[in-house]
Amino acid sequence: MAKTLVTYFSRTGNTKLVAEAIFGALPGDKTLKPMAEAGDLGPYGLIVAGFPVHTHSVPYPAEVLLKTIPEGKKVALFSTHGSVAGSRLSREALEYASVLVARAKLIGTFSCRGKVSMKALEILMQSPEHEAWADMAASAATHPDESDLDGARAFARWITTLSAQGHYGGL
């Protein structure tokens, strides 16, 4: 099996926690690094990249890394967000990230809820157009929870199987 890199961008620790769960469930030669320390992506056969959703999109540091993934490289994406799972808001950033890695071979995606910082919630609550979302995000305060991390580990096993078989699941 080829070498695997699990890399993540995390401000509050949610995405790092999910990255660690994915990393722990992956077999073989693997490396876990923050995106800022990822370095040369060439030696890796599979890159698993994760980020928190910021303003319905991919945060700039993650966008920069995703754009540098070499053509034809196998990649899996994951995100954390304050939205309800499966909602349009929870999917938008992964859809955009899949465009950023279009030259690569996207194997699959995973997302789960993550608590939103109190500072961000306070700012959003001041704005009437964001009030409903801020209420929804507040309900993510206990995430990622053990169920989310179990889902992340199952995702790791799934992408390992797909990668080994040469299948690509996409979004």
C-alpha positions as CSV (number, residue, x, y, z in Angstrom):
1,M,0.0,0.0,0.0
2,A,1.2,3.5,-0.8
3,K,2.1,6.1,1.8
4,T,-0.8,8.1,3.1
5,L,-0.9,11.7,4.3
6,V,-3.6,13.0,6.6
7,T,-3.4,16.7,6.7
8,Y,-5.8,19.3,8.2
9,F,-6.4,22.9,8.9
10,S,-8.0,23.6,12.3
11,R,-8.5,26.7,14.4
12,T,-10.7,25.3,17.3
13,G,-9.5,21.7,17.3
14,N,-12.6,20.1,15.8
15,T,-10.9,19.3,12.5
16,K,-7.7,18.1,14.2
17,L,-9.8,15.7,16.3
18,V,-11.5,14.2,13.2
19,A,-8.1,14.0,11.4
20,E,-6.7,12.0,14.4
21,A,-9.6,9.6,14.2
22,I,-9.2,9.1,10.5
23,F,-5.4,8.7,10.9
24,G,-5.9,6.1,13.7
25,A,-8.1,4.0,11.5
26,L,-5.9,4.0,8.4
27,P,-3.5,1.0,7.9
28,G,0.1,1.1,6.7
29,D,2.7,3.8,6.2
30,K,0.9,7.1,7.2
31,T,1.7,10.6,8.3
32,L,-0.4,13.1,10.2
33,K,0.5,16.8,9.7
34,P,-1.2,20.2,9.9
35,M,-1.6,21.7,6.4
36,A,1.0,24.4,7.2
37,E,3.6,21.6,7.7
38,A,2.4,19.2,4.9
39,G,5.4,20.1,2.6
40,D,6.0,18.0,-0.6
41,L,2.9,16.0,-1.5
42,G,4.7,14.0,-4.2
43,P,5.7,11.0,-2.0
44,Y,2.1,10.2,-1.0
45,G,-0.2,7.8,-2.8
46,L,-3.2,9.0,-0.9
47,I,-3.9,12.5,0.6
48,V,-6.7,12.9,3.1
49,A,-7.3,16.6,3.6
50,G,-9.6,18.2,6.1
51,F,-10.8,21.7,7.0
52,P,-13.5,23.6,8.9
53,V,-16.2,25.3,6.9
54,H,-15.8,29.1,7.1
55,T,-18.6,31.3,5.7
56,H,-19.9,28.3,3.7
57,S,-16.6,27.7,2.0
58,V,-13.0,26.4,2.2
59,P,-10.7,28.6,4.4
60,Y,-7.9,30.2,2.5
61,P,-5.0,28.0,3.9
62,A,-6.8,24.8,3.0
63,E,-7.7,26.2,-0.5
64,V,-4.0,26.9,-1.1
65,L,-3.0,23.3,-0.2
66,L,-5.9,21.7,-2.2
67,K,-4.8,23.6,-5.3
68,T,-1.3,22.1,-5.0
69,I,-2.4,18.5,-5.0
70,P,-0.6,16.9,-8.0
71,E,-2.6,15.8,-11.0
72,G,-3.8,12.2,-10.8
73,K,-3.1,11.9,-7.0
74,K,-5.7,10.1,-5.0
75,V,-7.4,12.4,-2.5
76,A,-10.2,12.2,0.1
77,L,-11.7,15.3,1.7
78,F,-13.4,15.9,5.0
79,S,-14.8,18.9,6.8
80,T,-16.3,20.0,10.1
81,H,-19.1,22.6,10.3
82,G,-21.7,24.0,12.6
83,S,-24.6,23.3,10.3
84,V,-27.0,20.4,10.5
85,A,-25.5,17.3,8.8
86,G,-26.7,16.9,5.2
87,S,-27.8,20.5,4.8
88,R,-26.9,22.6,1.8
89,L,-24.7,24.7,4.1
90,S,-22.8,21.6,5.1
91,R,-22.2,20.5,1.5
92,E,-21.2,23.7,-0.2
93,A,-17.6,23.8,1.0
94,L,-17.0,20.1,0.1
95,E,-18.5,20.8,-3.4
96,Y,-16.1,23.7,-3.8
97,A,-13.2,21.7,-2.5
98,S,-13.9,19.0,-5.0
99,V,-13.5,21.6,-7.8
100,L,-10.2,22.7,-6.3
101,V,-8.9,19.1,-6.5
102,A,-10.4,18.4,-10.0
103,R,-7.0,17.4,-11.4
104,A,-6.7,14.7,-8.7
105,K,-8.7,11.5,-8.3
106,L,-11.3,12.3,-5.6
107,I,-12.1,9.0,-3.8
108,G,-14.7,10.3,-1.3
109,T,-15.8,13.0,1.2
110,F,-16.9,13.1,4.8
111,S,-18.3,15.8,7.0
112,C,-19.5,16.1,10.5
113,R,-20.6,18.8,12.9
114,G,-18.1,20.7,15.1
115,K,-18.6,23.3,17.7
116,V,-18.4,26.9,16.6
117,S,-16.4,29.3,18.7
118,M,-18.4,31.4,21.1
119,K,-16.8,34.5,19.7
120,A,-18.0,33.6,16.2
121,L,-21.5,32.9,17.5
122,E,-21.7,36.2,19.3
123,I,-20.7,38.1,16.2
124,L,-23.2,36.1,14.1
125,M,-26.1,36.7,16.6
126,Q,-25.6,40.4,16.1
127,S,-26.6,40.1,12.4
128,P,-30.4,39.4,11.7
129,E,-29.5,37.5,8.5
130,H,-27.2,35.1,10.4
131,E,-29.4,34.7,13.5
132,A,-31.1,31.5,12.4
133,W,-27.8,29.9,11.4
134,A,-26.2,30.9,14.7
135,D,-29.0,29.2,16.6
136,M,-28.4,26.1,14.5
137,A,-24.6,26.3,15.0
138,A,-25.1,26.6,18.8
139,S,-26.6,23.1,18.8
140,A,-23.3,21.7,17.5
141,A,-21.6,22.6,20.9
142,T,-21.1,18.9,21.8
143,H,-19.5,18.0,18.4
144,P,-17.5,16.3,17.2
145,D,-18.8,13.6,19.5
146,E,-18.0,9.9,19.6
147,S,-20.6,9.1,16.9
148,D,-18.9,11.6,14.6
149,L,-15.5,10.1,15.3
150,D,-16.8,6.6,14.6
151,G,-18.1,8.0,11.3
152,A,-14.6,9.4,10.6
153,R,-13.0,6.0,11.3
154,A,-15.5,4.3,9.0
155,F,-14.7,6.8,6.3
156,A,-11.0,6.0,6.7
157,R,-11.7,2.3,6.2
158,W,-14.0,3.0,3.2
159,I,-11.5,5.2,1.4
160,T,-8.7,2.6,2.1
161,T,-10.8,0.0,0.4
162,L,-11.7,2.2,-2.6
163,S,-8.2,3.4,-3.0
164,A,-6.8,-0.1,-3.0
165,Q,-9.4,-1.3,-5.6
166,G,-8.9,1.8,-7.8
167,H,-12.6,2.9,-7.3
168,Y,-13.5,6.6,-6.8
169,G,-16.6,7.6,-4.9
170,G,-16.5,11.4,-5.3
171,L,-19.1,13.4,-3.5
